[in-house]
Amino acid sequence: MSGKTRRALLAEGLVVIVSILIAFGLDAWWDQLRSRVNLVDDLVNVGEELEANLATLEFHILMQRTAVASLDDLATRATSEPKGSTIIVPDTILLAATIFTPTYDPSTGAVDALIARGGLSQLRDRQLQSILAEFRTVVEDIREDELGARRAAHQEILPLLWEDDEITPVFGRGNEYYSRGLEQTRLASSPVRITNAPGISNRLALRRAWLISALRELEGLKSSLELAHQLLLAEMGAPD
């Protein structure tokens, strides 16, 4: 075999090898690009979910703050009057303090989908990874506290009031109370007479403790979600 033929075969071999390497490189580049596009799509969904959750979270915090303020008002009235006496309370105060017991139930579908597809590990920002990874756990902790507050209302406080004739009509205002945003200045109140039952102050304090714990976590979650939204925008705009 002549030297020219050997050089030609070598050149052909190099062309084949280079072609294979280029093909592998293009495949890897395409896979990486497709993965990045899918990640950005997921992050857009997460961003929209965060915005919606923040909007409902603001309202939910308002509801729980109103509940705490109403508990404080009712407790003050209870401690200022003799046990067994009749105390007069605005029905809006009674609703927020003892009957209306919401729990925070945000959407987690987009975050769950991101995690299920392994997108969390592709995020460049470690703090964003941490916030999204812990989101559901934080929500479950908040729900546990709010359910504790609900049990305190239903099992500890309301049984002391069932014998009062004026308590039943208050339930009828529950939907109106919710739809008007729980702001007592916007919702006209009616006086309700209830018995200042022995032990009611301690039971009000128990419900208040659960709500204060929930509020602390809700405020922390709000700060985390606001930060996550900012980091998410930076993540989507970050160059490869």
C-alpha positions as CSV (number, residue, x, y, z in Angstrom):
1,M,0.0,0.0,0.0
2,S,1.4,3.3,-1.0
3,G,1.9,6.2,1.4
4,K,-0.7,8.2,-0.4
5,T,-3.3,5.5,0.0
6,R,-2.5,5.3,3.7
7,R,-2.8,9.0,4.1
8,A,-6.2,8.9,2.4
9,L,-7.5,6.1,4.6
10,L,-6.2,8.0,7.7
11,A,-8.0,11.1,6.5
12,E,-11.2,9.2,5.9
13,G,-10.9,7.7,9.4
14,L,-10.4,11.0,11.0
15,V,-13.4,12.4,9.2
16,V,-15.6,9.6,10.4
17,I,-14.3,10.0,14.0
18,V,-14.8,13.8,13.9
19,S,-18.3,13.3,12.4
20,I,-19.2,10.9,15.2
21,L,-17.9,13.3,17.9
22,I,-19.8,16.2,16.3
23,A,-23.0,14.0,16.2
24,F,-22.6,13.1,19.9
25,G,-21.9,16.7,20.7
26,L,-24.9,17.9,18.9
27,D,-27.1,15.3,20.6
28,A,-25.8,16.3,24.0
29,W,-26.3,20.0,23.2
30,W,-29.8,19.3,22.0
31,D,-30.6,17.3,25.1
32,Q,-29.3,20.0,27.3
33,L,-31.2,22.7,25.4
34,R,-34.4,20.7,25.5
35,S,-33.9,20.1,29.2
36,R,-33.4,23.8,29.8
37,V,-36.5,24.7,27.8
38,N,-38.6,22.2,29.9
39,L,-37.1,23.6,33.1
40,V,-38.0,27.1,32.1
41,D,-41.6,26.0,31.3
42,D,-41.8,24.4,34.7
43,L,-40.4,27.5,36.4
44,V,-43.0,29.7,34.6
45,N,-45.7,27.5,36.1
46,V,-44.0,27.7,39.5
47,G,-43.8,31.5,39.3
48,E,-47.5,31.8,38.5
49,E,-48.3,29.4,41.4
50,L,-46.2,31.5,43.7
51,E,-48.0,34.7,42.7
52,A,-51.4,33.1,43.3
53,N,-50.3,31.7,46.6
54,L,-48.9,35.0,47.8
55,A,-52.2,36.7,47.0
56,T,-54.3,34.2,49.0
57,L,-51.7,34.2,51.8
58,E,-52.0,38.0,52.4
59,F,-55.8,37.5,52.9
60,H,-55.3,34.4,55.1
61,I,-52.9,36.3,57.3
62,L,-55.5,39.1,57.7
63,M,-58.1,36.5,58.7
64,Q,-55.9,35.0,61.4
65,R,-54.8,38.3,62.7
66,T,-58.5,39.3,63.0
67,A,-59.1,36.0,64.8
68,V,-56.4,36.8,67.4
69,A,-57.6,40.4,67.9
70,S,-61.2,39.0,68.4
71,L,-59.9,36.4,70.9
72,D,-58.2,39.2,72.8
73,D,-61.4,41.3,72.8
74,L,-63.5,38.4,74.0
75,A,-61.0,37.5,76.7
76,T,-61.0,41.0,78.0
77,R,-64.8,41.1,78.2
78,A,-64.8,37.7,79.9
79,T,-62.2,38.7,82.6
80,S,-63.9,42.0,83.3
81,E,-67.3,40.4,84.2
82,P,-68.2,37.9,87.0
83,K,-68.2,34.2,86.0
84,G,-71.7,33.0,85.2
85,S,-72.9,36.4,84.2
86,T,-74.1,37.5,80.8
87,I,-71.7,39.4,78.6
88,I,-72.6,41.2,75.4
89,V,-70.3,40.6,72.4
90,P,-70.6,41.8,68.8
91,D,-71.4,38.8,66.6
92,T,-68.4,39.6,64.3
93,I,-66.1,39.2,67.3
94,L,-67.7,35.9,68.3
95,L,-67.4,34.6,64.7
96,A,-63.7,35.4,64.4
97,A,-62.9,34.2,67.9
98,T,-64.8,31.0,68.1
99,I,-66.6,29.9,64.9
100,F,-64.7,30.9,61.8
101,T,-61.6,28.6,61.7
102,P,-60.0,28.6,58.2
103,T,-56.8,26.7,57.2
104,Y,-54.3,27.7,54.6
105,D,-54.5,25.4,51.6
106,P,-52.2,26.7,48.8
107,S,-51.7,25.2,45.4
108,T,-48.5,23.0,45.3
109,G,-49.0,21.3,41.9
110,A,-46.4,23.2,40.0
111,V,-43.8,22.8,42.7
112,D,-44.6,19.1,43.1
113,A,-44.3,18.6,39.3
114,L,-40.9,20.4,39.2
115,I,-39.6,18.2,42.0
116,A,-41.1,15.0,40.4
117,R,-39.3,15.7,37.1
118,G,-35.9,16.3,38.8
119,G,-36.0,20.0,38.0
120,L,-35.1,21.1,41.5
121,S,-31.5,19.8,41.1
122,Q,-31.1,21.8,37.9
123,L,-31.6,25.1,39.6
124,R,-28.5,27.2,40.0
125,D,-29.6,29.0,43.1
126,R,-29.3,26.8,46.2
127,Q,-31.5,29.1,48.3
128,L,-34.3,28.8,45.7
129,Q,-33.9,25.0,45.8
130,S,-34.2,25.0,49.6
131,I,-37.4,27.2,49.7
132,L,-39.2,25.1,47.1
133,A,-38.1,21.8,48.6
134,E,-39.4,22.8,52.0
135,F,-42.6,24.5,50.8
136,R,-44.9,21.6,51.4
137,T,-43.4,20.8,54.8
138,V,-43.9,24.4,56.0
139,V,-47.5,24.4,54.8
140,E,-48.1,21.1,56.7
141,D,-46.7,22.7,59.8
142,I,-49.0,25.7,59.4
143,R,-52.0,23.4,58.9
144,E,-51.2,21.5,62.0
145,D,-51.3,24.7,64.1
146,E,-54.4,25.9,62.4
147,L,-56.1,22.6,63.0
148,G,-55.1,22.8,66.6
149,A,-56.8,26.2,66.8
150,R,-59.9,24.7,65.2
151,R,-60.0,21.9,67.7
152,A,-59.7,24.4,70.5
153,A,-62.7,26.3,69.1
154,H,-64.9,23.3,68.4
155,Q,-64.0,21.0,71.3
156,E,-63.1,23.5,74.1
157,I,-64.9,26.8,73.5
158,L,-68.1,26.2,71.7
159,P,-69.4,23.5,74.0
160,L,-69.5,26.2,76.7
161,L,-71.8,28.4,74.6
162,W,-74.2,25.8,73.1
163,E,-76.8,26.5,75.7
164,D,-77.0,30.2,74.8
165,D,-80.0,30.9,72.6
166,E,-78.4,33.6,70.6
167,I,-75.4,31.6,69.5
168,T,-77.2,29.7,66.7
169,P,-78.2,32.7,64.5
170,V,-74.5,33.7,64.5
171,F,-73.7,30.7,62.3
172,G,-75.9,32.1,59.6
173,R,-73.6,35.0,59.1
174,G,-70.6,32.8,58.5
175,N,-70.6,33.1,54.7
176,E,-71.2,36.8,54.7
177,Y,-68.4,37.2,57.2
178,Y,-66.0,35.4,55.0
179,S,-67.0,37.1,51.7
180,R,-66.6,40.6,53.3
181,G,-63.0,39.9,54.2
182,L,-63.4,39.7,58.0
183,E,-62.9,43.4,58.4
184,Q,-65.2,44.4,61.2
185,T,-65.4,48.0,59.9
186,R,-67.0,46.7,56.7
187,L,-69.4,44.3,58.3
188,A,-72.2,45.6,60.5
189,S,-72.3,43.7,63.8
190,S,-75.2,42.7,66.0
191,P,-74.9,42.2,69.8
192,V,-75.0,38.7,71.1
193,R,-75.6,37.7,74.7
194,I,-73.5,34.7,75.9
195,T,-72.8,33.3,79.3
196,N,-69.4,34.1,80.8
197,A,-68.7,30.4,81.5
198,P,-66.1,29.4,84.1
199,G,-62.9,28.3,82.3
200,I,-63.6,30.2,79.1
201,S,-60.6,32.5,79.4
202,N,-58.2,29.5,79.6
203,R,-59.8,28.0,76.5
204,L,-59.6,31.2,74.6
205,A,-55.9,31.4,75.5
206,L,-55.3,27.9,74.2
207,R,-56.8,28.8,70.8
208,R,-54.8,32.0,70.7
209,A,-51.6,30.1,71.3
210,W,-52.2,27.9,68.3
211,L,-53.1,30.9,66.1
212,I,-50.0,32.8,67.2
213,S,-47.8,29.9,66.3
214,A,-49.6,29.6,62.9
215,L,-49.2,33.3,62.3
216,R,-45.5,33.2,63.0
217,E,-45.1,30.5,60.4
218,L,-47.4,32.2,57.9
219,E,-45.3,35.4,58.1
220,G,-42.2,33.4,57.6
221,L,-43.7,31.6,54.6
222,K,-44.7,34.9,53.1
223,S,-41.2,36.2,53.3
224,S,-39.8,33.0,51.8
225,L,-42.2,33.0,48.9
226,E,-41.5,36.6,48.1
227,L,-37.8,35.9,48.0
228,A,-38.4,32.7,46.0
229,H,-40.3,34.7,43.4
230,Q,-37.4,37.1,43.0
231,L,-34.9,34.3,42.8
232,L,-37.1,32.5,40.3
233,L,-37.0,35.5,37.9
234,A,-33.3,35.7,38.2
235,E,-33.0,31.9,37.6
236,M,-35.1,32.1,34.4
237,G,-33.0,35.0,33.1
238,A,-29.7,33.5,34.0
239,P,-27.4,32.7,31.0
240,D,-26.4,29.0,30.4
